[in-house]
Amino acid sequence: MNKLAKSALVIVVAALMVYVAMGMFSFFDVGIDVYGNYVLWGLALVLFSVILPEKVDNIFSKEHFK
């Protein structure tokens, strides 16, 4: 899957996750002040999975210090 398709899929899934969480907590009459930080944390993890590279070189390898 190319980077653009992965980014679009992740954005759609993140939006769906927020929509479902808000609907579920609204049904149970839980305020956003209770669960808002957790939703933002989840969104940050989802966005990091798109933005950050998949493979990172080892900074402790000998090639890094050359």
C-alpha positions in Angstrom: 0.0 0.0 0.0 1.4 3.4 -0.9 1.9 6.2 1.5 -1.1 8.3 0.3 -3.5 5.4 0.5 -2.2 4.5 4.0 -2.6 8.1 5.1 -6.1 8.4 3.8 -7.1 5.1 5.4 -5.7 6.1 8.7 -7.5 9.4 8.7 -10.8 7.8 7.9 -10.3 5.2 10.7 -9.3 7.9 13.2 -12.4 9.9 12.3 -14.6 6.8 12.7 -12.9 6.1 16.0 -13.7 9.5 17.3 -17.2 9.4 16.0 -17.9 6.1 17.7 -16.3 7.1 21.0 -18.3 10.3 21.1 -21.5 8.5 20.3 -20.9 5.8 22.9 -19.9 8.2 25.7 -22.8 10.5 24.9 -25.2 7.5 25.2 -23.8 6.7 28.6 -23.9 10.4 29.5 -20.2 10.7 30.1 -18.8 14.2 29.6 -16.0 14.9 27.2 -13.9 16.2 30.1 -13.7 12.6 31.3 -12.6 10.9 28.1 -11.3 13.7 25.9 -7.7 13.3 26.8 -7.8 9.6 26.0 -9.3 10.3 22.6 -6.6 12.9 21.8 -3.9 10.4 23.0 -5.4 7.8 20.6 -5.4 10.3 17.7 -1.8 11.2 18.4 -0.8 7.5 18.2 -2.7 7.1 15.0 -1.1 10.2 13.4 2.4 9.1 14.6 1.9 5.8 12.9 1.5 7.7 9.6 4.1 10.4 10.0 7.0 8.5 11.6 9.1 6.3 9.4 8.6 2.5 9.5 12.2 1.6 9.8 14.8 3.6 11.7 18.5 2.9 11.7 20.1 1.9 15.0 21.8 4.9 16.5 24.2 2.6 18.4 25.6 1.0 15.3 29.2 1.5 14.2 28.0 3.0 10.9 26.4 5.9 12.8 29.7 7.1 14.3 31.7 7.1 11.1 
